[in-house]
Amino acid sequence: MDEDVREPSSKQALEQIRTVIHDISVPSWLGSVPKNFGDVSAGTIKADEWRSLITVYIPIALISLWANPETEFKPILDHTMSLVSAVYLACAQTMTPERASAYHTNIASYVKNLKIIHPTFNLRPNHHTSFHIYDYLLLFGPVHSWWTFPFERLIGVLQRLPSNHKYGVLSILHRALLANMPIRRTRSNHAPFFSQGCKTTQLVVTIRLSARYP
């Protein structure tokens, strides 16, 4: 890719993604995504929703728009598919050195060509961090065995708790929450990590309260 690529219409791409979300049927185990994706009312997209979007909905939408080799946006599609491939490989149920190497190749291609495809875009620390996932895949296996979705879920629950910023009252809320957390509703492979996360949070809260109120 030697020349800058003209940016496509983001409105057209967004409308196509919404059409795909609305029209296609997916397995029940695939996490749902907001049908009004892109609207303020859709709220903040969660990590698992982004995973579903980038591995299922966005590829279908962009391929339907730009798969024609003659379209000027084909380089953007190819670039996006490097990211799609990297996420798909990282989220595979099993991991091998070959798959980890394929992840590294795809994420390197994606990051390398970002400034060519999107000249005004500035690289972020996350792009550097994405290269280290390769090492983690070799050390710890597939991402699903060490990702932090259960802990993010717990953080989200805690953030929604009403409080008046008084530690004594907050401790009661924490204890009530952690004692009655419906762990059985989590996926079986997440439950042990979620349970440990609850215990760890309870321990931290107890230590901090003990230090503040001896």
C-alpha positions as CSV (number, residue, x, y, z in Angstrom):
1,M,0.0,0.0,0.0
2,D,1.9,3.0,-1.2
3,E,-0.8,5.6,-1.4
4,D,-3.3,7.0,1.1
5,V,-6.7,5.6,0.7
6,R,-9.7,7.9,0.6
7,E,-12.0,7.5,3.6
8,P,-15.4,5.8,2.8
9,S,-18.7,7.2,4.0
10,S,-19.0,6.2,7.7
11,K,-22.8,6.8,7.5
12,Q,-23.1,4.2,4.7
13,A,-21.0,1.6,6.6
14,L,-22.9,2.2,9.8
15,E,-26.3,1.8,8.1
16,Q,-25.1,-1.5,6.6
17,I,-23.8,-2.8,10.0
18,R,-27.2,-2.0,11.5
19,T,-29.0,-3.7,8.7
20,V,-26.9,-6.8,9.2
21,I,-27.5,-6.8,13.0
22,H,-31.3,-6.6,12.3
23,D,-31.5,-9.1,9.5
24,I,-29.2,-12.0,10.2
25,S,-29.9,-14.9,12.6
26,V,-27.1,-16.0,14.9
27,P,-26.7,-18.9,17.4
28,S,-28.2,-18.4,20.8
29,W,-24.7,-18.6,22.4
30,L,-23.5,-15.5,20.5
31,G,-23.8,-12.4,22.7
32,S,-26.3,-9.8,21.5
33,V,-25.4,-6.3,20.3
34,P,-27.4,-3.1,20.3
35,K,-29.6,-2.9,17.2
36,N,-29.1,0.9,17.3
37,F,-25.3,0.5,17.2
38,G,-23.7,3.9,16.7
39,D,-26.4,5.9,18.4
40,V,-25.9,7.7,21.7
41,S,-28.9,5.8,23.1
42,A,-27.0,2.5,22.5
43,G,-24.7,3.4,25.4
44,T,-21.1,2.3,25.8
45,I,-20.4,-0.9,23.8
46,K,-19.0,-3.6,26.2
47,A,-15.9,-5.7,25.3
48,D,-17.9,-8.8,24.6
49,E,-20.2,-6.8,22.3
50,W,-17.2,-5.5,20.4
51,R,-16.0,-9.1,20.0
52,S,-19.3,-10.1,18.5
53,L,-19.3,-7.0,16.2
54,I,-15.8,-7.4,14.9
55,T,-16.0,-11.2,14.4
56,V,-19.5,-11.5,12.9
57,Y,-21.5,-8.4,12.1
58,I,-18.9,-5.9,10.9
59,P,-17.2,-8.3,8.5
60,I,-20.5,-9.3,6.9
61,A,-21.5,-5.7,6.5
62,L,-18.2,-4.5,5.0
63,I,-17.7,-7.5,2.7
64,S,-21.2,-6.8,1.3
65,L,-20.2,-3.2,0.6
66,W,-16.6,-3.5,-0.6
67,A,-15.8,-7.1,-1.7
68,N,-15.8,-6.0,-5.4
69,P,-12.1,-5.9,-6.3
70,E,-12.8,-2.8,-8.4
71,T,-14.0,-0.7,-5.5
72,E,-11.6,1.9,-4.2
73,F,-12.4,0.8,-0.6
74,K,-11.1,-2.8,-1.1
75,P,-7.8,-1.8,0.7
76,I,-9.8,-0.7,3.8
77,L,-11.7,-4.0,3.8
78,D,-8.5,-6.0,3.6
79,H,-7.0,-3.9,6.4
80,T,-10.1,-4.4,8.6
81,M,-10.0,-8.1,7.9
82,S,-6.5,-8.3,9.4
83,L,-8.0,-7.1,12.7
84,V,-11.0,-9.5,12.3
85,S,-8.6,-12.4,11.8
86,A,-6.4,-11.4,14.8
87,V,-9.4,-11.2,17.1
88,Y,-10.9,-14.4,15.8
89,L,-7.6,-16.2,16.4
90,A,-7.1,-14.8,19.9
91,C,-10.6,-15.8,20.9
92,A,-10.3,-19.3,19.6
93,Q,-11.3,-22.1,22.0
94,T,-7.9,-23.7,21.6
95,M,-4.4,-22.3,21.0
96,T,-1.3,-23.6,19.2
97,P,2.0,-21.9,18.4
98,E,0.9,-21.7,14.8
99,R,-2.3,-19.9,15.7
100,A,-0.4,-17.6,18.0
101,S,2.0,-16.8,15.2
102,A,-0.9,-16.2,12.8
103,Y,-2.3,-13.7,15.4
104,H,1.0,-11.9,15.5
105,T,1.2,-11.7,11.7
106,N,-2.4,-10.3,11.4
107,I,-2.1,-7.8,14.2
108,A,1.3,-6.6,12.9
109,S,-0.2,-6.1,9.5
110,Y,-3.2,-4.2,11.0
111,V,-1.0,-1.8,13.1
112,K,1.6,-1.3,10.3
113,N,-1.0,-0.1,7.8
114,L,-3.1,2.0,10.1
115,K,-1.3,5.3,9.2
116,I,-1.6,4.4,5.5
117,I,-5.3,3.6,5.6
118,H,-6.1,6.4,8.1
119,P,-3.4,9.1,7.8
120,T,-4.9,11.3,10.5
121,F,-5.1,8.6,13.1
122,N,-2.6,8.5,15.9
123,L,-1.4,5.2,17.3
124,R,-2.4,4.4,21.0
125,P,-0.8,2.4,23.8
126,N,-3.4,-0.3,23.1
127,H,-1.8,-0.9,19.7
128,H,1.6,-1.6,21.4
129,T,-0.1,-3.8,24.0
130,S,-1.8,-5.9,21.3
131,F,1.6,-7.3,20.3
132,H,2.1,-8.7,23.9
133,I,-1.0,-10.8,23.5
134,Y,1.1,-13.0,21.3
135,D,3.3,-13.8,24.3
136,Y,0.3,-14.4,26.6
137,L,-1.2,-16.8,24.0
138,L,2.0,-18.9,24.2
139,L,2.2,-18.7,28.0
140,F,-1.4,-19.0,29.1
141,G,-3.3,-20.4,26.1
142,P,-6.5,-19.1,24.6
143,V,-7.8,-15.7,25.7
144,H,-11.0,-17.0,27.1
145,S,-9.1,-18.8,29.9
146,W,-7.7,-15.5,31.3
147,W,-9.8,-12.6,30.0
148,T,-11.4,-10.4,32.6
149,F,-15.1,-10.3,31.6
150,P,-16.3,-11.6,35.0
151,F,-14.4,-8.9,36.8
152,E,-15.6,-6.2,34.4
153,R,-19.1,-7.4,35.1
154,L,-18.5,-7.0,38.8
155,I,-17.1,-3.5,38.4
156,G,-20.2,-2.6,36.4
157,V,-22.5,-3.8,39.1
158,L,-20.5,-1.9,41.8
159,Q,-20.5,1.3,39.7
160,R,-24.3,1.2,39.5
161,L,-24.7,1.0,43.3
162,P,-26.1,4.2,44.8
163,S,-23.8,5.7,47.4
164,N,-23.3,8.9,49.4
165,H,-19.5,8.5,49.4
166,K,-19.4,7.5,53.1
167,Y,-17.3,4.4,53.6
168,G,-19.4,2.9,56.4
169,V,-22.5,2.9,54.3
170,L,-20.6,1.7,51.2
171,S,-19.2,-1.2,53.2
172,I,-22.7,-2.5,54.0
173,L,-23.6,-2.3,50.3
174,H,-20.5,-4.1,49.3
175,R,-21.0,-6.9,51.9
176,A,-24.6,-7.3,50.9
177,L,-23.7,-7.4,47.2
178,L,-20.9,-9.9,47.6
179,A,-22.9,-12.2,49.9
180,N,-25.7,-12.5,47.4
181,M,-24.0,-12.3,44.1
182,P,-25.8,-14.8,41.7
183,I,-22.7,-16.6,40.7
184,R,-24.7,-19.6,39.4
185,R,-25.9,-17.4,36.6
186,T,-22.5,-16.9,35.1
187,R,-21.1,-19.3,32.5
188,S,-19.6,-22.4,34.0
189,N,-16.0,-21.6,32.9
190,H,-16.3,-18.1,34.4
191,A,-17.8,-18.9,37.7
192,P,-14.5,-19.9,39.6
193,F,-12.8,-16.6,38.5
194,F,-15.9,-14.6,39.2
195,S,-16.2,-16.1,42.7
196,Q,-12.5,-15.4,43.4
197,G,-13.0,-11.9,42.1
198,C,-15.8,-11.3,44.6
199,K,-13.7,-12.7,47.5
200,T,-10.8,-10.5,46.5
201,T,-12.9,-7.4,46.4
202,Q,-14.5,-8.2,49.7
203,L,-11.0,-8.7,51.2
204,V,-9.8,-5.4,49.9
205,V,-12.8,-3.5,51.1
206,T,-12.5,-5.1,54.6
207,I,-8.8,-4.2,54.8
208,R,-9.4,-0.6,53.8
209,L,-12.3,-0.2,56.3
210,S,-10.2,-1.8,59.1
211,A,-7.4,0.7,58.5
212,R,-9.8,3.6,58.3
213,Y,-12.0,2.6,61.3
214,P,-9.8,0.6,63.7
